C-alpha cells in the first residue's frame, strides 16, 4: 500500500511523519517539484523560522485567521500550538516565545526545524523525491495514477495534496479537474507602496503603536509600523493586508490610507500637550526635541511638513501650524499605489474550498482517498506564526486519517 504526498513543505512533512509513525508497514513518498524541500521553513522569520504563536487558548487562536477560522476551530483541539511545541520538544527541539508571542527554536536557526523534520522522515523510512512535479492525476477503480511532468507515472493508493498556495488561479487547474471548487487566490501579507510619501527618506524608522485605516472601508488595525524606502510595512500593515486581501485586490491596490501615529492619545490630549509646550518651553526650538516618544527623525518630518521651520520656537508657532502638526500626528493620509510581496514567503488568500472537505478527516467529499493539508486549502492567517500552525494542524490530522482503514500488508 502506497501513500503519495504532493508537496515537501511543513504540512507535507508532518503528514508523512505522522502517517509513518502510525503505520510503518506502508510505503510513504513525498514528491517535491523543487530541488530542495522545506524551502519556506528555511527562509521564514528571517531564517529563524516562526514555528507557531504562543496563543494557547484556541478560541483566541482562531481569531487570527481572516479565512478558515471556523474550520480551524474544529481542528485545533486535536493538534494546536501546545501540541506543536510538545511535538518538537519530544524530538529534541525546544521552542521559545518572544515578547510579541512569536515562537522560534531556541537555536534561532530555521535549519534546526528543517533538520528535525528530515531526521524524523528518514527515521520513519519516508521516501523523498525532489525535482519531481505532478502535472495531473486520475482515479482508477483501484488507485490513483499520477502523471509526472517528466513523462512518467506513479501509482498511489491514497493521495495527499499539500502543494501550498499559488499566486494564480491556473495553479489550481489540476485540482478543479476533479470537481473541486477553488476560491481564486489573491495576495495576503503584503506591504503598501506609497511613492509620493514625504516620509520615504526615513526608511528603517518604526513606531511601536500606530493605527492604520483604509479610507472608505471598515478596515483598520493597530500595531507596530515600519517606514520603508517604498512605503509602509510592519505588523500593522501586514495584518491589515491579510484582513483586507480581497477588498484591496478589488481596488487594484490603489487606495488611500490614514495613519494615526498616536492612537493611545485623543486629539484633545495631543493638542493640550502641544499648547502646554508653548507655555513651558517658549524659547525652545520646536524641532529640537521629540514629543510623545516619537523617533526624533519622524518628529522633525512632521514638524517640517507642518511648515514649521527648524529655527522656529514654541513661542512663535501659530495656531494654524499647530493644527497642521496635530493633523500630521493623528490624521496623516497617504495614497497607496501598489504592493510589495516577498515572493519566497508569499501567502495567498484562496485555495481549495473548505465546503468540499470533510472537516474531521480532511478527505475530499468528491474523491475517496484524496486528502488536503496546508496552504492549498482556503485558510490563511495573519503574520506571527499562524500560517505555519495551520500547516502543522492540518498536516497532522491528514496524516493521521489517511492511514485509517488500511490492513497490515502481508508479504
C-alpha positions in Angstrom: 0.0 0.0 0.0 1.4 3.3 -1.1 0.6 6.9 0.1 1.9 9.7 -2.0 2.1 13.3 -0.6 2.5 16.1 -3.2 4.4 18.9 -1.6 7.6 18.8 0.5 6.7 21.7 2.9 5.7 21.9 6.5 2.3 20.3 6.1 3.5 17.5 3.8 6.3 16.5 6.1 4.3 16.4 9.3 1.6 14.4 7.4 4.2 11.9 6.2 5.9 11.5 9.5 2.5 11.2 11.4 1.3 8.6 8.9 4.6 6.6 9.0 4.7 6.6 12.8 1.2 5.0 12.9 1.8 2.6 10.1 5.4 1.8 9.5 4.4 -1.0 7.1 3.1 1.4 4.5 5.2 3.0 1.7 5.1 6.7 2.0 6.5 9.0 -0.6 6.9 12.8 -0.6 7.1 14.4 -4.1 8.6 17.9 -4.3 8.9 19.9 -7.5 11.9 21.9 -6.3 15.4 20.7 -5.9 15.2 21.0 -2.1 12.4 20.5 0.4 11.1 22.7 3.3 12.1 25.9 1.5 9.6 28.1 3.2 10.5 26.7 6.5 14.2 27.5 5.8 13.6 31.2 4.9 10.8 32.1 7.2 11.2 34.5 10.0 14.4 35.9 8.5 16.0 32.5 8.6 14.8 31.7 12.2 11.5 30.0 11.4 8.5 31.4 13.2 7.2 27.9 14.0 3.9 28.9 15.8 2.4 31.5 18.1 2.2 31.3 21.9 -1.6 31.6 21.8 -2.7 28.5 23.8 -6.3 29.5 24.0 -7.8 28.1 20.8 -10.8 30.4 21.0 -8.3 33.3 20.7 -6.1 31.5 18.2 -8.8 31.2 15.5 -9.4 35.0 15.6 -6.0 35.3 13.8 -7.3 33.7 10.6 -9.1 36.0 8.2 -10.3 32.9 6.3 -10.8 29.4 7.7 -11.3 30.3 11.3 -14.4 28.2 11.8 -12.7 25.3 10.0 -9.7 25.5 12.4 -11.9 25.9 15.4 -12.9 22.3 14.9 -9.3 21.0 14.2 -7.2 22.9 16.8 -8.4 20.8 19.8 -6.8 17.8 18.0 -3.4 19.5 17.3 -2.9 23.1 18.4 0.0 25.3 19.3 0.8 23.5 22.5 0.8 20.2 20.6 3.2 21.7 18.1 5.5 22.8 21.0 5.3 19.3 22.5 5.9 17.6 19.2 9.1 19.4 18.5 10.2 19.1 22.2 9.7 15.4 22.2 12.1 15.3 19.2 14.8 17.4 20.8 13.9 20.8 19.5 12.9 23.4 22.2 10.9 26.5 21.2 10.9 29.9 22.8 8.3 32.6 22.8 9.3 36.2 22.2 7.6 39.2 23.6 5.1 39.5 20.7 4.1 35.9 21.0 6.0 34.5 18.0 7.8 31.2 18.7 11.2 30.2 17.4 13.6 27.4 18.0 16.0 28.4 20.8 18.8 27.9 18.3 17.4 30.9 16.4 18.0 28.9 13.2 15.4 27.5 10.9 17.9 24.8 10.0 17.1 23.3 13.4 13.5 22.8 12.3 14.5 21.5 8.8 17.0 19.0 10.3 14.4 17.8 12.7 11.8 17.1 10.0 14.3 15.5 7.7 15.6 13.3 10.5 12.2 12.2 11.5 11.2 11.4 7.9 14.4 9.4 7.4 13.9 7.6 10.7 10.4 6.5 9.6 11.6 5.5 6.1 9.7 8.2 4.3 10.9 8.4 0.7 11.6 12.0 -0.5 11.8 12.6 -4.2 12.8 16.1 -5.3 12.7 17.7 -8.7 9.5 15.7 -9.2 6.4 17.6 -10.3 2.9 16.3 -10.8 1.1 17.6 -13.9 -2.2 15.8 -13.3 -3.7 12.7 -11.8 -6.7 10.5 -12.2 -8.5 7.8 -10.2 -9.0 4.3 -11.5 -11.1 1.6 -9.9 -8.2 0.6 -7.7 -5.9 3.6 -7.2 -4.6 7.0 -8.3 -2.3 7.4 -11.3 -0.1 10.5 -11.1 1.2 11.9 -14.3 4.6 13.4 -13.6 6.0 16.2 -15.7 8.9 14.1 -16.8 6.6 11.9 -18.7 6.5 9.0 -16.2 3.6 7.9 -14.0 3.3 6.8 -10.3 0.7 4.8 -8.6 -0.8 5.8 -5.3 -3.4 4.0 -3.1 -4.1 7.3 -1.3 -3.1 10.8 -2.2 -2.5 13.9 -0.1 -2.2 17.3 -1.7 0.0 19.6 0.4 1.4 21.7 -2.5 0.9 25.1 -0.9 -0.7 28.2 -2.2 -0.3 29.6 -5.7 -0.5 33.2 -6.8 -2.6 32.5 -9.9 -5.9 30.7 -10.4 -4.3 28.5 -13.1 -2.1 26.9 -10.4 -5.1 25.1 -9.2 -6.4 23.8 -12.5 -5.2 20.3 -11.9 -7.5 20.2 -8.8 -10.5 21.8 -10.4 -10.4 19.0 -13.0 -11.6 16.8 -10.1 -14.7 18.9 -9.4 -13.1 20.8 -6.5 -14.1 24.4 -6.3 -11.3 26.9 -5.7 -11.5 30.3 -4.1 -9.4 32.4 -6.5 -6.1 33.3 -4.9 -5.2 36.9 -4.1 -2.0 38.0 -2.2 -2.1 38.4 1.5 0.5 39.7 3.9 2.0 42.5 1.7 3.3 46.0 2.3 1.9 49.3 1.0 3.8 51.2 -1.7 3.4 55.0 -1.3 5.6 56.6 -4.0 4.7 60.2 -3.1 5.2 59.7 0.6 7.2 62.5 2.2 8.5 60.0 4.8 10.3 57.7 2.4 13.7 59.2 3.4 13.1 57.8 6.9 13.4 54.2 5.8 14.0 52.0 8.8 12.2 54.2 11.3 9.5 52.5 13.2 6.9 53.2 15.9 5.5 50.5 18.3 1.9 51.5 18.2 0.1 53.2 15.2 -3.4 52.8 13.8 -3.6 52.3 10.0 -7.0 52.7 8.4 -8.1 52.1 4.8 -10.2 55.0 3.8 -13.8 54.4 2.8 -13.8 50.9 4.4 -14.1 49.5 7.8 -10.6 48.1 7.7 -8.4 49.4 10.5 -5.7 47.9 12.7 -3.3 49.0 15.4 0.2 47.7 15.9 3.9 48.3 15.1 4.5 50.3 11.9 7.7 50.4 9.8 8.6 53.1 7.3 10.4 51.6 4.3 12.1 53.1 1.2 8.9 52.2 -0.8 6.2 52.9 1.8 4.9 51.2 4.9 5.3 47.8 6.4 5.4 46.2 9.9 2.8 44.0 11.7 0.0 46.6 11.5 0.3 46.9 7.7 0.9 43.2 7.1 -2.1 42.1 9.3 -4.3 44.8 7.7 -3.4 43.5 4.2 -4.5 40.0 5.3 -7.9 41.1 6.6 -8.4 43.3 3.6 -6.9 40.9 1.0 -9.9 40.6 -1.2 -11.1 44.2 -0.8 -7.7 45.6 -1.7 -7.4 43.3 -4.7 -10.7 44.6 -6.0 -9.3 48.2 -5.6 -6.3 47.2 -7.7 -4.1 48.1 -4.8 -4.8 51.8 -5.3 -6.4 53.4 -2.3 -5.9 56.0 0.5 -4.8 55.0 4.0 -4.9 57.1 7.1 -2.3 56.7 9.9 -2.8 57.9 13.5 0.7 57.8 14.9 -0.6 58.3 18.5 -3.7 56.2 18.8 -3.3 55.9 22.6 -4.0 59.6 22.9 -7.0 61.6 22.0 -6.7 64.6 19.7 -7.7 66.9 22.5 -4.9 65.4 24.7 -2.3 65.9 22.0 -3.4 69.5 21.4 -3.3 70.2 25.1 0.2 68.8 25.4 1.5 70.9 22.5 -0.2 74.0 23.9 1.5 73.3 27.2 4.8 73.2 25.4 4.3 76.8 24.3 4.0 77.8 27.9 6.6 75.5 29.4 9.4 75.9 26.8 8.6 79.1 24.9 12.1 79.7 23.7 13.0 76.1 22.7 13.1 75.2 19.1 10.1 73.0 18.1 12.3 70.6 16.1 15.0 70.2 18.8 13.3 67.6 20.9 10.8 64.9 20.0 7.5 64.7 21.8 5.2 61.7 22.6 8.1 59.3 22.4 8.3 59.5 18.6 11.7 59.0 16.9 13.4 62.3 16.5 13.7 62.0 12.7 10.0 61.3 12.4 9.1 64.2 14.7 11.1 66.6 12.6 9.5 65.3 9.4 6.1 66.0 10.9 7.2 69.5 12.1 8.7 70.3 8.7 5.5 69.1 6.9 3.5 71.4 9.1 5.6 74.2 7.6 7.4 74.9 10.9 10.9 75.9 10.1 13.8 74.3 12.0 14.6 77.6 13.8 11.0 78.3 15.0 10.5 78.5 18.7 7.4 77.1 20.5 6.6 80.7 21.5 6.3 81.7 17.8 4.3 78.7 16.5 1.0 79.9 15.0 -2.4 78.3 15.7 -2.5 77.2 12.0 0.9 75.5 12.2 -0.1 73.8 15.5 -3.3 72.5 13.8 -1.2 71.1 10.9 1.1 69.4 13.3 -1.8 67.8 15.2 -3.2 66.6 11.9 0.2 65.1 10.9 0.3 63.2 14.2 -3.3 61.9 14.2 -4.6 62.0 10.6 -1.7 61.5 8.1 -3.1 60.5 4.8 -1.2 58.7 2.1 -2.0 57.4 -1.4 -1.2 53.7 -1.8 -0.2 52.7 -5.4 0.7 49.1 -5.4 2.1 46.5 -3.0 5.3 44.6 -2.3 5.2 40.9 -1.5 8.1 38.6 -0.6 7.9 36.0 -3.3 9.7 33.3 -1.4 7.4 33.7 1.6 4.2 34.6 -0.3 0.9 33.8 1.4 -2.3 33.7 -0.6 -5.9 34.1 0.4 -7.7 31.4 -1.5 -7.4 27.8 -2.4 -9.5 24.6 -2.3 -12.9 25.3 -0.9 -13.5 24.1 2.6 -17.1 23.3 1.7 -15.8 20.3 -0.2 -13.5 18.9 2.5 -14.5 16.6 5.3 -13.7 18.7 8.3 -13.0 15.8 10.5 -10.6 13.8 8.3 -9.6 16.4 5.6 -10.6 13.9 2.9 -12.3 15.1 -0.2 -16.1 14.8 -0.3 -15.8 14.1 -4.1 -12.8 11.8 -4.4 -12.4 9.0 -1.9 -8.8 8.6 -0.8 -7.8 12.2 -1.7 -6.8 14.4 1.2 -5.7 18.0 1.6 -3.4 19.9 4.0 -1.7 23.2 4.4 -2.0 26.4 2.4 -3.5 24.7 -0.6 -6.7 25.0 1.4 -8.7 28.2 1.6 -7.2 29.0 5.0 -4.7 31.8 5.8 -3.6 33.6 8.9 -2.0 36.9 9.8 1.7 37.3 10.4 3.1 35.8 13.5 3.4 32.0 13.1 -0.3 31.4 12.4 0.2 30.1 8.8 2.7 27.5 10.0 0.3 26.4 12.7 -2.3 25.8 10.0 0.3 23.6 8.3 1.1 21.6 11.4 -2.5 21.2 12.4 -3.9 20.1 9.0 -0.7 18.1 8.2 -1.0 16.1 11.4 -4.8 15.4 11.0 -4.5 14.5 7.4 -1.5 12.2 8.2 -3.4 10.5 11.0 -6.5 9.9 8.9 -5.0 8.9 5.6 -3.8 5.6 7.1 -7.1 4.7 8.7 -8.7 1.5 7.5 -5.6 0.0 5.9 -5.0 -3.6 6.5 -1.4 -4.6 7.5 0.5 -5.6 4.4 1.2 -9.2 4.1 4.3 -10.0 2.0 
